[in-house]
Amino acid sequence: MYKEIVRPILNKFDSETFHELARESLHFAELSPLTLKLVELFTDKHKRFTDPRLRTHIGGVEFENPLIVGAGWDKAGRAVAGLWHLGFAGVEVGSVLEYPQPGNPKPRLHMVSNGTAINWLGFNSPGVDVVKHNLSKYKSHPARIGISIGMNKDVAHDDSPRAHAVIAEELSEDADYFAINISSPNTPGLRKLQEKGRTIDIVHAVKEAMERGGFSRPVFIKIAPDLTYEAVDDIIGVALEHSIAGIIASNSTINTGIKAKYGDKWRNSQGGLSGDDVDYRKMTTDIIAHIYRQAGDKLDIVGVGGVHDTESALEKIMAGAKALQLVTAIRGEGSTVAGKINRGIVEFMEKEKVDNLNELVGVSSNS
Ligand SMILES: Cc1cc2nc3c(=O)[nH]c(=O)nc-3n(C[C@H](O)[C@H](O)[C@H](O)COP(=O)(O)O)c2cc1C
């Protein structure tokens, strides 16, 4: 029904307006336990799907299933419980910035096909204080909360370690893990932070900030899919040397050839492409397999990029990802997406006589 009736209507709205409507509907459902339970009517079998065989660990944190809502869907932490009731094990909130930033002028989020988006939001964030306030209501909630750390656009690069550390300091209490996002394409120069020396400085500052507050949370680095494998190897080296828990691979792509598939006007447009594009999906899966081959079990990989059904989820798990994130597919596939994927993974495990999701991780990384 979603794809036949609801999505064609929603396609008439500005994409960001639709997104805000969906997020705020979930937010208002959090008003009472009863309305939250009603959210489950929108899952595939009208009940949140759960199965102990889907349990996974990243950075030592247990997730009830491998599906996390990726950064960008709930930038301010307003709908964590609602998303959990749709079947996700957690939400990566953010990217969170030190102080409020409106982002780029609208329109800045475009569905270029039913399952594929190009966005140049430019880090819109209400700032860390508002996010902290929003997250306070989830203290005893079973949903895992990751915090994606971003940086205001006018922060000088020399000041970037401090700007990242502020978020870690403020939100350590609320976070199950942190993701350092140095890979968004929409803040000029941000991806330069992926250079080895700068990444190390940011990682140290974030860890020190946590320690000052008496916390120890796993830290992940989120990379761009457009890096050369040499640059990916640099990040793997930094991660291994500096006790990083793992790598989130990856952010949206600025690849002009892939963007141009949706019309020549997108070729040199600003913004990154995400979602169900076969080339983008392959690009991100190949990076996961590369990281897995290089680092094996020493780094936990979170796979992101075009996951939208059981097949695309399994593809990334078998390439080496222990957990997955989805953003664009929540729009493309609708509210049933997490339940369908989790159920499909369990069916696959039963067919293959696999008892534990971990047994599938990395099995195709060499193919
Ligand atoms: C509208 C939108 C906003 C996003 N905002 C962020 C962000 O703030 N921080 C971040 O690390 N990634 C952000 N992303 C990237 C996603 O987290 C994800 O890496 C990318 O969309 C690929 O996943 P997907 O194919 O499931 O959408 C955003 C993506 C979209 C579509």
The ligand as an ORCA input file, in Angstrom:
! r2SCAN-3c Opt
* xyz 0 1
  C      18.779     13.817      4.128
  C      20.078     13.232      4.578
  C      20.768     13.842      5.612
  C      21.983     13.293      6.043
  N      22.645     13.881      7.082
  C      23.771     13.297      7.573
  C      24.432     13.839      8.699
  O      24.019     14.829      9.290
  N      25.561     13.206      9.140
  C      26.064     12.085      8.541
  O      27.064     11.529      8.985
  N      25.445     11.557      7.460
  C      24.330     12.133      6.970
  N      23.692     11.581      5.891
  C      24.286     10.386      5.234
  C      23.616      9.121      5.756
  O      23.834      8.926      7.142
  C      24.124      7.883      4.987
  O      25.515      7.762      5.184
  C      23.842      7.970      3.496
  O      22.578      8.544      3.275
  C      23.848      6.573      2.881
  O      22.867      5.748      3.438
  P      21.471      5.440      2.686
  O      21.807      4.993      1.310
  O      20.810      4.417      3.538
  O      20.710      6.738      2.683
  C      22.485     12.132      5.421
  C      21.776     11.536      4.373
  C      20.588     12.067      3.954
  C      19.851     11.406      2.818
*
